[in-house]
Amino acid sequence: MTVWTLVAAALLNGSPPPDSAVLSFRDFYEQVIANHPIVAQARLLEEIASGDVRTALGAFDPRMQASWDRKRFQGSEYFDYVEAALKVPTRFGFDFTLGYERADGIFINQDRRTPGAGLFSAGISLPVGQRLVTDERRAALAQAEAMRTWARGERTALINKLLFAAAEAYGEWYSSWQRVSLTTEGVSLADFRLGGTRDRVRAGESAAIDTLEARLELQRRVVQQREAHLAFANSSAMLESMLWTSTGDAAVLPEGSAPQRLENERPTSDAELAQWLDVARRTHPDFIKTQAKLRDAEAARALAMQRVFVPDARINADALSVTAGALGDGASSKIGASIEVPLWFRKERGKYQATSGKADQLASERSLVSRTVEIGIVTANNEVNTVVELIDIQRVIVSNAQQLRDAEQRKFENGESTLFIVNTRERTVLDEQARLITLETKYLTTKAKLSVAVGAFVALGELAGQS
């Protein structure tokens, strides 16, 4: 027998599962968020993005270069070149360099000739036009960091989607379990009434047709009970599909598991709503992702803008010496400058126009996302509060229906009513109790919906604490 069949059998026998078999929403929620594969996959998004940031940081790693080029022909040494350099890029746009070069031979360029021991150099390469404020390396790093922020928002969005699905699965499980209990109670009452009707018929207090009426009502309720068992089996299977072990294996719903009854439903206060709105403005995944894309676009626009308005110019200055210790005496030096300016700037202006338009578009999208998030929270909160009010009203309706049923039962026992009317009153009680179960389930799912609207599952965490 399956787990849910055992639970249903226990309900049929009138013995609910023990407290140790209760799977509270908190326990279920924590197991899903700890072990579900989608959560693990979502966390890898940020790890992948962090790898891209590390790749971009690699552009600022110090680099060592060395080369040796020698030529001998028919006993003559044409040239013998040795070069080595250490380049240290910085995130401020300029690069430090340390170098050594030596050139010997009979066929070498005069500008490359060095003393016999070689020549040491220490210098700086400084942009004075383009790349002074930003450059390709810094733009790539800023964009990689923005994409890491985007990945963090996407991770949260994926986890929120999973947890919302988990809340819906738990809600269906809770609803079907309650309906099994309700229909079992209905079958027990109908069976008891059938026995009582038979006794009344034997005693001549009721017509024989009442036995058929009582049996028909029992059969109706048995059908409803079987349907409830099927729904409970299916919802239990769906719930079990959300459970995983820490080793990545599918978990099994513990034998005899049953949901914990939801209680203490309450509306949210204005202070809580204000707090959630504040949290959403800072942590909602849609807002984070839009903000990250805007930062990426702004980095691209800044790089494109300087190419339009600033020429590409750079100054290189090196101190020279035959010994490394004398590099700072200022006796010898090498300095150079370069500049490059396109005449029409069509490529640069086109790139700036495209990147600027994209940045402006994302800025507008950010405002729209912020507004949409706020509206989503307010409407979800209104739904939660309305469901709480409906639950309170429905509990009064159930109580009133039970009183009418009990009064009709007394009239029937006194011969002042019929079995048909008693059964009708009892069906009303069962229908109203079923509506109450539906509202209690909706309370959980609307709380989850509110949490998704907030973007940080704040409301669901609160609900998990209550369960």
C-alpha positions as CSV (number, residue, x, y, z in Angstrom):
1,M,0.0,0.0,0.0
2,T,1.2,3.5,-0.7
3,V,1.7,6.1,1.9
4,W,-1.4,8.1,1.0
5,T,-3.5,5.0,0.9
6,L,-2.4,4.1,4.5
7,V,-3.3,7.6,5.6
8,A,-6.7,7.4,3.9
9,A,-7.3,4.0,5.6
10,A,-6.5,5.5,9.0
11,L,-9.0,8.3,8.4
12,L,-11.6,5.7,7.4
13,N,-11.0,4.0,10.7
14,G,-11.5,7.3,12.5
15,S,-7.9,7.6,13.7
16,P,-6.0,10.6,12.3
17,P,-2.2,10.3,11.9
18,P,-0.1,10.9,15.1
19,D,1.6,14.2,15.6
20,S,4.9,12.7,14.6
21,A,3.6,12.0,11.1
22,V,2.6,15.6,10.5
23,L,4.6,17.3,7.7
24,S,4.3,21.0,8.5
25,F,4.7,23.6,5.8
26,R,7.9,24.9,7.5
27,D,9.5,21.4,7.3
28,F,8.4,20.9,3.7
29,Y,9.5,24.4,2.7
30,E,13.0,24.0,4.2
31,Q,13.5,20.6,2.6
32,V,12.6,21.9,-0.8
33,I,14.8,25.0,-0.6
34,A,17.7,22.9,0.8
35,N,17.8,20.0,-1.6
36,H,15.7,20.6,-4.8
37,P,17.9,20.4,-8.0
38,I,16.4,23.6,-9.4
39,V,17.8,25.5,-6.3
40,A,21.2,24.0,-6.9
41,Q,21.0,25.0,-10.6
42,A,19.9,28.5,-9.7
43,R,22.9,28.9,-7.4
44,L,25.2,27.8,-10.2
45,L,24.0,30.8,-12.3
46,E,25.8,33.2,-9.9
47,E,28.9,31.0,-9.8
48,I,29.1,31.0,-13.6
49,A,28.8,34.8,-13.6
50,S,31.5,35.1,-10.9
51,G,33.7,33.1,-13.3
52,D,33.1,35.7,-15.9
53,V,34.0,38.5,-13.5
54,R,37.3,36.6,-12.7
55,T,37.9,36.4,-16.4
56,A,37.5,40.2,-16.8
57,L,39.8,40.8,-13.8
58,G,42.4,38.7,-15.6
59,A,42.9,41.7,-17.9
60,F,44.5,43.5,-15.0
61,D,46.9,40.7,-14.1
62,P,50.7,41.5,-14.3
63,R,52.2,40.0,-17.4
64,M,55.8,38.8,-18.0
65,Q,57.2,38.7,-21.5
66,A,60.6,37.6,-22.8
67,S,62.1,36.9,-26.2
68,W,65.5,36.0,-27.7
69,D,66.4,36.3,-31.3
70,R,69.9,35.5,-32.7
71,K,71.4,35.0,-36.1
72,R,74.8,33.7,-37.1
73,F,76.0,33.2,-40.7
74,Q,79.4,32.1,-42.1
75,G,81.1,32.8,-38.8
76,S,79.6,36.3,-38.4
77,E,77.1,37.2,-35.7
78,Y,74.5,39.3,-37.5
79,F,72.4,40.1,-34.4
80,D,71.6,38.8,-30.9
81,Y,68.5,40.4,-29.3
82,V,67.4,39.7,-25.8
83,E,64.2,41.4,-24.4
84,A,62.2,41.0,-21.2
85,A,59.4,43.1,-19.8
86,L,57.0,43.1,-16.8
87,K,53.8,45.0,-17.4
88,V,51.5,45.8,-14.5
89,P,48.1,47.1,-15.6
90,T,46.0,49.1,-13.1
91,R,42.2,49.7,-12.8
92,F,42.9,53.5,-13.1
93,G,43.8,53.3,-16.8
94,F,47.6,53.6,-16.7
95,D,50.2,50.7,-16.8
96,F,53.6,50.3,-15.1
97,T,56.4,48.6,-17.0
98,L,59.8,47.2,-16.1
99,G,62.1,46.1,-18.9
100,Y,65.5,44.8,-19.9
101,E,66.9,44.7,-23.4
102,R,70.3,43.8,-24.9
103,A,71.4,43.9,-28.6
104,D,74.7,42.7,-30.1
105,G,75.9,42.0,-33.6
106,I,77.1,43.7,-36.7
107,F,73.7,44.1,-38.4
108,I,71.4,45.7,-35.9
109,N,69.4,49.0,-36.1
110,Q,71.2,51.8,-34.4
111,D,68.1,52.7,-32.3
112,R,68.2,49.2,-30.8
113,R,71.9,49.2,-29.9
114,T,72.6,48.9,-26.1
115,P,75.6,48.9,-23.9
116,G,77.3,45.5,-23.6
117,A,75.6,44.7,-20.3
118,G,72.2,45.6,-21.7
119,L,69.7,48.4,-20.7
120,F,67.2,48.5,-17.9
121,S,64.0,50.6,-18.1
122,A,61.1,51.5,-15.8
123,G,58.2,53.5,-17.1
124,I,54.5,54.3,-17.3
125,S,52.0,54.3,-20.1
126,L,49.3,56.9,-19.5
127,P,46.2,57.6,-21.7
128,V,45.5,61.3,-22.0
129,G,42.5,61.1,-24.3
130,Q,40.3,58.1,-24.8
131,R,40.6,55.4,-22.1
132,L,41.4,58.0,-19.5
133,V,38.0,57.7,-17.8
134,T,37.3,54.1,-19.0
135,D,38.6,51.6,-21.4
136,E,37.8,48.2,-22.8
137,R,39.2,46.4,-19.8
138,R,37.3,48.5,-17.2
139,A,34.1,48.4,-19.3
140,A,34.3,44.6,-19.6
141,L,34.8,44.3,-15.8
142,A,31.9,46.6,-15.1
143,Q,29.7,44.6,-17.5
144,A,30.8,41.3,-16.0
145,E,30.0,42.6,-12.5
146,A,26.6,43.8,-13.7
147,M,25.9,40.3,-15.2
148,R,26.8,38.8,-11.8
149,T,24.2,41.0,-10.2
150,W,21.7,39.9,-13.0
151,A,22.5,36.3,-12.2
152,R,21.8,36.9,-8.6
153,G,18.4,38.3,-9.5
154,E,17.7,35.4,-11.9
155,R,18.6,32.9,-9.2
156,T,16.1,34.5,-6.8
157,A,13.4,34.5,-9.5
158,L,14.0,30.8,-10.2
159,I,13.9,29.9,-6.6
160,N,10.8,32.0,-6.0
161,K,9.0,30.2,-8.9
162,L,9.9,26.8,-7.5
163,L,8.8,27.7,-4.0
164,F,5.5,29.1,-5.3
165,A,4.9,25.8,-7.1
166,A,5.8,24.0,-3.8
167,A,3.3,26.1,-1.9
168,E,0.6,25.2,-4.5
169,A,1.5,21.5,-4.2
170,Y,1.3,21.7,-0.4
171,G,-2.0,23.5,-0.7
172,E,-3.5,20.8,-2.9
173,W,-2.2,18.1,-0.6
174,Y,-3.7,20.0,2.4
175,S,-7.1,20.4,0.6
176,S,-7.4,16.8,-0.6
177,W,-6.4,15.5,2.9
178,Q,-9.1,17.6,4.5
179,R,-11.6,16.5,1.9
180,V,-10.8,12.8,2.7
181,S,-11.5,13.6,6.3
182,L,-14.7,15.5,5.5
183,T,-16.1,12.8,3.1
184,T,-15.1,10.1,5.6
185,E,-17.2,11.9,8.3
186,G,-20.1,12.2,5.8
187,V,-20.0,8.5,5.0
188,S,-19.9,7.6,8.7
189,L,-23.0,9.9,9.4
190,A,-24.9,8.5,6.4
191,D,-24.1,4.9,7.4
192,F,-25.2,5.6,11.0
193,R,-28.4,7.2,9.7
194,L,-29.1,4.2,7.4
195,G,-28.9,1.9,10.4
196,G,-31.2,4.2,12.4
197,T,-33.7,4.4,9.6
198,R,-33.9,0.6,9.4
199,D,-34.6,0.5,13.1
200,R,-37.4,3.0,12.7
201,V,-38.9,1.1,9.8
202,R,-38.9,-2.1,11.8
203,A,-40.6,-0.2,14.7
204,G,-43.2,1.2,12.3
205,E,-42.0,4.8,12.9
206,S,-40.9,5.4,9.3
207,A,-42.0,4.4,5.9
208,A,-40.0,1.7,4.1
209,I,-39.1,4.1,1.3
210,D,-36.9,6.0,3.9
211,T,-34.5,3.1,3.8
212,L,-33.9,3.6,0.1
213,E,-33.5,7.4,0.7
214,A,-30.9,6.7,3.4
215,R,-29.1,4.1,1.2
216,L,-29.0,6.4,-1.8
217,E,-27.4,9.2,0.4
218,L,-24.8,6.8,1.6
219,Q,-23.9,5.7,-1.9
220,R,-23.5,9.4,-3.0
221,R,-21.2,10.0,-0.1
222,V,-19.1,6.9,-0.8
223,V,-18.6,8.1,-4.4
224,Q,-17.4,11.5,-3.0
225,Q,-15.1,9.7,-0.6
226,R,-13.5,7.6,-3.4
227,E,-13.0,10.8,-5.4
228,A,-11.4,12.4,-2.4
229,H,-9.0,9.4,-2.0
230,L,-8.0,9.7,-5.7
231,A,-7.3,13.5,-5.3
232,F,-5.3,12.8,-2.2
233,A,-3.2,10.1,-3.9
234,N,-2.5,12.4,-6.8
235,S,-1.7,15.4,-4.7
236,S,0.6,13.3,-2.5
237,A,2.5,12.1,-5.5
238,M,2.9,15.7,-6.7
239,L,4.1,16.7,-3.3
240,E,6.6,13.9,-3.1
241,S,8.0,15.0,-6.5
242,M,9.2,18.2,-4.8
243,L,11.2,16.3,-2.1
244,W,14.9,15.5,-2.6
245,T,17.7,14.3,-0.4
246,S,20.9,16.1,0.2
247,T,22.7,13.7,-2.1
248,G,20.5,14.6,-5.0
249,D,18.2,11.5,-4.9
250,A,14.4,11.6,-5.1
251,A,13.0,11.5,-1.5
252,V,10.0,9.5,-0.4
253,L,7.2,11.0,1.5
254,P,7.4,9.5,5.0
255,E,4.8,6.8,5.8
256,G,1.7,8.2,7.5
257,S,2.5,11.8,6.6
258,A,-0.3,14.3,6.8
259,P,-0.4,18.1,6.5
260,Q,-0.6,20.3,9.5
261,R,-3.9,22.2,9.8
262,L,-3.5,25.9,8.9
263,E,-4.6,28.2,11.7
264,N,-4.2,31.8,12.9
265,E,-5.0,33.3,9.5
266,R,-4.7,37.0,9.8
267,P,-4.6,40.0,7.6
268,T,-1.4,41.9,7.0
269,S,-0.9,45.3,8.7
270,D,-0.1,48.5,7.0
271,A,3.4,48.4,8.6
272,E,4.1,45.0,7.1
273,L,2.9,46.1,3.7
274,A,5.2,49.2,3.9
275,Q,8.1,46.9,5.0
276,W,7.5,44.5,2.1
277,L,7.4,47.4,-0.4
278,D,10.7,48.6,0.9
279,V,12.2,45.1,0.6
280,A,10.9,44.7,-2.9
281,R,12.5,48.0,-4.0
282,R,15.9,46.7,-3.0
283,T,15.7,42.9,-3.6
284,H,13.0,42.0,-6.1
285,P,14.7,39.9,-8.8
286,D,13.0,41.7,-11.7
287,F,14.2,45.0,-10.4
288,I,17.7,43.6,-9.7
289,K,18.0,42.2,-13.2
290,T,16.8,45.4,-14.8
291,Q,19.2,47.4,-12.7
292,A,22.0,45.1,-13.7
293,K,21.2,45.4,-17.4
294,L,21.1,49.2,-17.0
295,R,24.6,49.2,-15.5
296,D,25.8,47.0,-18.3
297,A,24.4,49.4,-20.9
298,E,25.8,52.5,-19.1
299,A,29.3,51.0,-19.1
300,A,29.0,50.4,-22.9
301,R,27.6,54.0,-23.4
302,A,30.5,55.5,-21.4
303,L,33.0,53.7,-23.5
304,A,31.3,54.7,-26.7
305,M,30.8,58.3,-25.6
306,Q,34.5,59.0,-25.1
307,R,35.3,57.6,-28.5
308,V,33.2,60.3,-30.0
309,F,34.3,63.3,-28.0
310,V,37.9,62.4,-27.1
311,P,40.9,61.5,-29.4
312,D,42.8,58.4,-28.8
313,A,46.1,59.7,-27.3
314,R,48.7,58.1,-25.1
315,I,52.0,59.1,-23.5
316,N,54.8,56.6,-22.8
317,A,57.7,57.5,-20.5
318,D,60.6,55.3,-19.5
319,A,63.7,55.9,-17.4
320,L,66.8,54.1,-18.7
321,S,70.0,52.8,-17.1
322,V,72.6,50.2,-17.6
323,T,72.0,49.0,-14.0
324,A,68.7,48.5,-12.3
325,G,69.7,50.5,-9.3
326,A,70.3,53.7,-11.2
327,L,66.9,53.9,-12.9
328,G,65.7,56.9,-10.9
329,D,68.7,59.2,-11.5
330,G,67.0,60.9,-14.4
331,A,70.2,60.7,-16.6
332,S,68.6,58.8,-19.4
333,S,65.0,58.5,-20.6
334,K,62.8,57.6,-23.4
335,I,59.5,59.3,-24.1
336,G,56.9,59.0,-26.8
337,A,53.3,60.0,-27.6
338,S,50.7,58.9,-30.1
339,I,47.3,60.2,-31.2
340,E,44.7,58.9,-33.6
341,V,41.5,60.7,-34.6
342,P,38.9,59.6,-37.2
343,L,37.7,62.3,-39.5
344,W,34.0,61.6,-39.7
345,F,33.3,59.6,-36.5
346,R,30.5,57.7,-38.2
347,K,31.4,54.4,-36.5
348,E,31.8,56.1,-33.1
349,R,28.7,58.2,-33.4
350,G,26.6,55.2,-34.5
351,K,27.9,53.1,-31.5
352,Y,27.2,55.9,-29.1
353,Q,23.7,56.4,-30.5
354,A,22.9,52.7,-30.2
355,T,24.3,52.3,-26.6
356,S,22.7,55.5,-25.5
357,G,19.3,54.4,-26.8
358,K,19.6,51.1,-25.0
359,A,20.6,52.7,-21.7
360,D,17.6,55.1,-21.9
361,Q,15.3,52.2,-22.8
362,L,16.5,50.3,-19.7
363,A,16.1,53.3,-17.5
364,S,12.5,53.6,-18.6
365,E,12.1,49.8,-18.1
366,R,13.5,50.1,-14.5
367,S,10.8,52.7,-13.6
368,L,8.1,50.5,-15.2
369,V,9.3,47.4,-13.3
370,S,9.4,49.2,-10.0
371,R,5.9,50.4,-10.5
372,T,4.7,46.9,-11.6
373,V,6.3,45.3,-8.6
374,E,4.6,47.7,-6.2
375,I,1.2,47.2,-7.8
376,G,1.7,43.4,-7.7
377,I,2.4,43.6,-4.0
378,V,-0.6,45.7,-3.2
379,T,-3.0,43.6,-5.2
380,A,-1.6,40.3,-3.7
381,N,-1.9,41.8,-0.2
382,N,-5.5,42.8,-0.9
383,E,-6.2,39.2,-2.0
384,V,-4.7,37.8,1.2
385,N,-6.8,40.2,3.4
386,T,-9.9,39.4,1.5
387,V,-9.4,35.6,1.9
388,V,-8.9,36.1,5.6
389,E,-12.2,37.9,5.9
390,L,-13.9,35.2,3.8
391,I,-12.6,32.5,6.1
392,D,-14.0,34.2,9.1
393,I,-17.4,34.6,7.4
394,Q,-17.3,31.0,6.1
395,R,-16.7,29.6,9.6
396,V,-19.8,31.4,10.8
397,I,-21.7,29.9,7.8
398,V,-20.6,26.4,8.7
399,S,-21.6,26.9,12.3
400,N,-25.1,28.1,11.2
401,A,-25.5,25.2,8.8
402,Q,-24.6,22.8,11.5
403,Q,-27.2,24.3,13.8
404,L,-29.9,24.0,11.1
405,R,-28.9,20.4,10.5
406,D,-29.0,19.6,14.2
407,A,-32.4,21.2,14.6
408,E,-33.7,19.3,11.5
409,Q,-32.4,16.1,13.0
410,R,-34.3,16.7,16.2
411,K,-37.5,17.5,14.3
412,F,-37.0,14.3,12.3
413,E,-36.6,12.3,15.5
414,N,-39.9,13.8,16.7
415,G,-41.6,12.9,13.5
416,E,-41.9,16.5,12.3
417,S,-39.5,16.3,9.4
418,T,-38.4,13.9,6.7
419,L,-35.2,12.1,6.0
420,F,-34.9,13.9,2.7
421,I,-34.8,17.3,4.4
422,V,-32.3,16.1,7.0
423,N,-30.0,14.8,4.3
424,T,-30.4,18.1,2.4
425,R,-29.4,20.0,5.5
426,E,-26.4,17.7,6.0
427,R,-25.3,18.1,2.4
428,T,-25.4,21.9,3.0
429,V,-23.1,21.4,6.0
430,L,-20.7,19.3,4.0
431,D,-20.7,21.7,1.1
432,E,-20.0,24.7,3.4
433,Q,-17.2,22.8,5.1
434,A,-15.7,22.1,1.7
435,R,-15.8,25.8,0.8
436,L,-14.0,26.5,4.1
437,I,-11.3,24.0,3.1
438,T,-11.0,25.7,-0.3
439,L,-10.6,29.1,1.4
440,E,-8.0,27.8,3.9
441,T,-6.0,26.4,1.0
442,K,-6.3,29.6,-0.9
443,Y,-4.9,31.5,2.1
444,L,-1.7,29.5,1.7
445,T,-1.4,30.0,-2.0
446,T,-2.2,33.7,-1.8
447,K,0.4,34.1,0.9
448,A,2.8,32.4,-1.5
449,K,1.7,34.7,-4.3
450,L,2.4,37.7,-2.1
451,S,5.8,36.4,-1.4
452,V,6.5,36.1,-5.1
453,A,5.3,39.6,-5.5
454,V,7.7,40.8,-2.8
455,G,10.4,38.9,-4.5
456,A,12.1,37.6,-1.4
457,F,9.6,35.1,-0.1
458,V,9.2,37.2,3.1
459,A,5.5,36.4,3.4
460,L,6.0,32.7,2.8
461,G,8.7,32.6,5.5
462,E,6.3,34.2,7.9
463,L,3.7,31.6,7.0
464,A,6.2,28.8,7.4
465,G,6.9,30.0,10.9
466,Q,3.2,29.8,11.7
467,S,2.9,26.2,10.4
